[in-house]
Amino acid sequence: MNTIGVPIDIRLPLTDEAVASLRAGMTVRLTGPCYTARDAAHKRLVEMLDRGEELPLPLRGQCIYYVGPSPAPEGKPIGAAGPTSSYRMDAYAPRLLALGLKGMIGKGARTRPVLDALRREKAVYFGAVGGAAALLARHITASGLIAFPDLQSEAIRLLTLEGFPAVVLADSYGNVFPEAQA
């Protein structure tokens, strides 16, 4: 196992096989499409589900990065893009995982219901380094608005990641890296 070693390249969207290959503590480089959403967007998504409405993004196999990026400087697809504290999404994450969400990127500990949902739904929680927002933005090659423009930096976006560095903080087997335990 590569615990804090040479990163493993992982393609997004996530397949069941990719998720099954990951263990807590592994370092990865994520490449492919990834959505953004923070707590206000998560709340709206769940409200839409409660009303029986179709979501503005597909969930099956997808990964959501908990980020509210700063405005893009001229010539760049995005501004600083560091992770936000994941616990803010914990009230909503199990429901989205049950609908096929396979990965989440954030920072910090997750609650027991989220960790249980990761195991039950065969999904994974990645950690990105907090305080390195400008460096992480270098691994985002495209960004497009998807939904909720009134939320400004917290609107849902579709990013293209290229070699985005992360650590598996909680895997689909119930293993949890110390930094992800509440």
Sequence and secondary structure as in RCSB ss.txt:
>XXXX:A:sequence
MNTIGVPIDIRLPLTDEAVASLRAGMTVRLTGPCYTARDAAHKRLVEMLDRGEELPLPLRGQCIYYVGPSPAPEG
KPIGAAGPTSSYRMDAYAPRLLALGLKGMIGKGARTRPVLDALRREKAVYFGAVGGAAALLARHITASGLIAFPD
LQSEAIRLLTLEGFPAVVLADSYGNVFPEAQA
>XXXX:A:secstr
  BTSS EEEESS  HHHHHH  TTBEEEEEEEEEE  HHHHHHHHHHHHTT   SS  TT EEE B      TT
 S S   B BGGGGTTTHHHHHHTT  EEEEBS B HHHHHHHHHHT EEEE  TT HHHHHTTEEEEEEEE GG
GGGGSEEEEEEEEEEEEEEE TTS B GGGB 
